[in-house]
Amino acid sequence: MNATNSDLDRRKLASLALIPFSLILMVIVTVLDIRTATDPPFLLTILNTLLIGIIPLVIAIIAFRSYRSSGSTSLFMMGSGMMIFGIGSIAAGWVIGLTDGANVSVAIYNVCIFISAVFYLDGSPADFHQK
């Protein structure tokens, strides 16, 4: 139990260290007074894939494994919603570079979010009906 408290203390310190780090970064950016804005071509693609694409897919895998062991319909529906959210986010990021890609990207993202929301809504009361 002592090791657990030690790990928790390290996490708290690491979390608290982010606050001064962020403040120092803000001061540096303010002092440098950068006036130009750049948009690297693959920035949105990479960030969509890593942050809002892969993480929901990992959550969907965890939900699927839990569904296989418990048989909970709610877990299956929530996992399916996360899978659609992840795949839609990845697809939206990859089409942004095409001609008229901004509109297509927003359309893909919004449709996938709507479909995943339907799965979330369908899965949320599922456990209440089973009991």
SEVEX-983708 format. One record per residue (C-alpha): residue number from 1; residue in three letters; x, y, z. Coordinates in steps of 0.05 Angstrom, whole numbers. Each point is the difference from the previous one (the first is absolute). Layout:
+-----+---------+--------+--------+--------+
| num | residuo |     xx |     yy |     zz |
+-----+---------+--------+--------+--------+
| NUM |     Ala |      X |      Y |      Z |
...
+-----+---------+--------+--------+--------+
//
This chain:
+-----+---------+--------+--------+--------+
| num | residuo |     xx |     yy |     zz |
+-----+---------+--------+--------+--------+
|   1 |     Met |      0 |      0 |      0 |
|   2 |     Asn |     59 |     46 |     12 |
|   3 |     Ala |     22 |     -8 |    -73 |
|   4 |     Thr |    -70 |     21 |    -22 |
|   5 |     Asn |      3 |     64 |     40 |
|   6 |     Ser |     69 |     14 |    -28 |
|   7 |     Asp |    -25 |     -9 |    -71 |
|   8 |     Leu |    -59 |     45 |     15 |
|   9 |     Asp |     45 |     54 |     28 |
|  10 |     Arg |     44 |     -3 |    -62 |
|  11 |     Arg |    -62 |      8 |    -44 |
|  12 |     Lys |    -24 |     59 |     40 |
|  13 |     Leu |     69 |     33 |     -5 |
|  14 |     Ala |      3 |    -13 |    -75 |
|  15 |     Ser |    -70 |     29 |     -8 |
|  16 |     Leu |     18 |     61 |     41 |
|  17 |     Ala |     64 |     10 |    -40 |
|  18 |     Leu |    -42 |     10 |    -63 |
|  19 |     Ile |    -29 |     66 |     27 |
|  20 |     Pro |     67 |     37 |      6 |
|  21 |     Phe |     24 |    -32 |    -65 |
|  22 |     Ser |    -62 |     28 |    -36 |
|  23 |     Leu |     10 |     69 |     31 |
|  24 |     Ile |     73 |      1 |    -20 |
|  25 |     Leu |    -19 |    -19 |    -72 |
|  26 |     Met |    -52 |     56 |     -1 |
|  27 |     Val |     52 |     51 |     23 |
|  28 |     Ile |     51 |    -24 |    -52 |
|  29 |     Val |    -51 |      4 |    -57 |
|  30 |     Thr |    -21 |     70 |     24 |
|  31 |     Val |     72 |     25 |      4 |
|  32 |     Leu |     18 |    -28 |    -69 |
|  33 |     Asp |    -60 |     38 |    -29 |
|  34 |     Ile |    -10 |    -47 |    -59 |
|  35 |     Arg |    -47 |     31 |    -51 |
|  36 |     Thr |      0 |    -53 |    -54 |
|  37 |     Ala |    -47 |    -59 |     -2 |
|  38 |     Thr |     17 |    -65 |    -34 |
|  39 |     Asp |    -42 |    -60 |    -15 |
|  40 |     Pro |     44 |    -60 |    -16 |
|  41 |     Pro |    -34 |    -44 |    -52 |
|  42 |     Phe |     -5 |    -64 |     41 |
|  43 |     Leu |    -10 |     31 |     69 |
|  44 |     Leu |    -76 |    -11 |      4 |
|  45 |     Thr |      7 |    -69 |    -31 |
|  46 |     Ile |     52 |    -23 |     51 |
|  47 |     Leu |    -35 |     31 |     60 |
|  48 |     Asn |    -68 |    -28 |    -21 |
|  49 |     Thr |     30 |    -69 |     -8 |
|  50 |     Leu |     38 |      1 |     66 |
|  51 |     Leu |    -45 |     37 |     47 |
|  52 |     Ile |    -72 |    -10 |    -22 |
|  53 |     Gly |      9 |    -61 |    -44 |
|  54 |     Ile |     43 |    -52 |     35 |
|  55 |     Ile |    -22 |     14 |     71 |
|  56 |     Pro |    -74 |    -15 |    -14 |
|  57 |     Leu |     20 |    -63 |    -38 |
|  58 |     Val |     39 |    -24 |     61 |
|  59 |     Ile |    -60 |     15 |     43 |
|  60 |     Ala |    -44 |    -39 |    -50 |
|  61 |     Ile |     47 |    -60 |      6 |
|  62 |     Ile |     -4 |      2 |     76 |
|  63 |     Ala |    -76 |      5 |     -4 |
|  64 |     Phe |     -2 |    -59 |    -48 |
|  65 |     Arg |     42 |    -43 |     46 |
|  66 |     Ser |    -44 |     18 |     58 |
|  67 |     Tyr |    -62 |    -15 |    -41 |
|  68 |     Arg |     28 |    -69 |    -17 |
|  69 |     Ser |     10 |    -16 |     73 |
|  70 |     Ser |    -64 |     30 |     28 |
|  71 |     Gly |    -49 |      0 |    -59 |
|  72 |     Ser |    -24 |     70 |     17 |
|  73 |     Thr |    -38 |     32 |    -58 |
|  74 |     Ser |     17 |     68 |     28 |
|  75 |     Leu |     75 |    -13 |     -7 |
|  76 |     Phe |    -10 |    -24 |    -71 |
|  77 |     Met |    -39 |     61 |    -21 |
|  78 |     Met |     48 |     49 |     35 |
|  79 |     Gly |     60 |    -35 |    -31 |
|  80 |     Ser |    -33 |      2 |    -68 |
|  81 |     Gly |    -11 |     75 |      8 |
|  82 |     Met |     72 |     10 |     19 |
|  83 |     Met |     23 |    -40 |    -60 |
|  84 |     Ile |    -42 |     42 |    -48 |
|  85 |     Phe |     26 |     63 |     34 |
|  86 |     Gly |     73 |    -22 |     -7 |
|  87 |     Ile |     -6 |    -23 |    -73 |
|  88 |     Gly |    -39 |     63 |    -19 |
|  89 |     Ser |     53 |     45 |     33 |
|  90 |     Ile |     56 |    -35 |    -37 |
|  91 |     Ala |    -38 |      4 |    -66 |
|  92 |     Ala |    -16 |     74 |     10 |
|  93 |     Gly |     73 |     16 |     13 |
|  94 |     Trp |     24 |    -36 |    -62 |
|  95 |     Val |    -47 |     33 |    -50 |
|  96 |     Ile |     15 |     72 |     23 |
|  97 |     Gly |     56 |      6 |    -52 |
|  98 |     Leu |    -44 |    -16 |    -59 |
|  99 |     Thr |    -34 |     51 |    -45 |
| 100 |     Asp |    -60 |     26 |     39 |
| 101 |     Gly |     27 |    -43 |     57 |
| 102 |     Ala |    -20 |     48 |     55 |
| 103 |     Asn |    -74 |     -8 |    -15 |
| 104 |     Val |      5 |    -75 |    -10 |
| 105 |     Ser |     40 |     -8 |     64 |
| 106 |     Val |    -52 |     38 |     41 |
| 107 |     Ala |    -56 |    -41 |    -32 |
| 108 |     Ile |     34 |    -66 |     14 |
| 109 |     Tyr |     16 |     20 |     72 |
| 110 |     Asn |    -70 |     25 |     15 |
| 111 |     Val |    -35 |    -61 |    -31 |
| 112 |     Cys |     44 |    -48 |     39 |
| 113 |     Ile |    -10 |     39 |     65 |
| 114 |     Phe |    -76 |     -3 |    -11 |
| 115 |     Ile |      2 |    -75 |    -13 |
| 116 |     Ser |     44 |    -12 |     61 |
| 117 |     Ala |    -48 |     42 |     42 |
| 118 |     Val |    -57 |    -45 |    -22 |
| 119 |     Phe |     40 |    -60 |     24 |
| 120 |     Tyr |     15 |     35 |     66 |
| 121 |     Leu |    -73 |     17 |     11 |
| 122 |     Asp |    -21 |    -71 |    -19 |
| 123 |     Gly |     52 |    -31 |     47 |
| 124 |     Ser |    -11 |     44 |     60 |
| 125 |     Pro |    -68 |    -28 |     22 |
| 126 |     Ala |     16 |    -71 |    -24 |
| 127 |     Asp |     21 |    -26 |     69 |
| 128 |     Phe |    -63 |     28 |     33 |
| 129 |     His |    -44 |    -41 |    -46 |
| 130 |     Gln |     38 |    -65 |     11 |
| 131 |     Lys |    -11 |     -2 |     75 |
+-----+---------+--------+--------+--------+
//
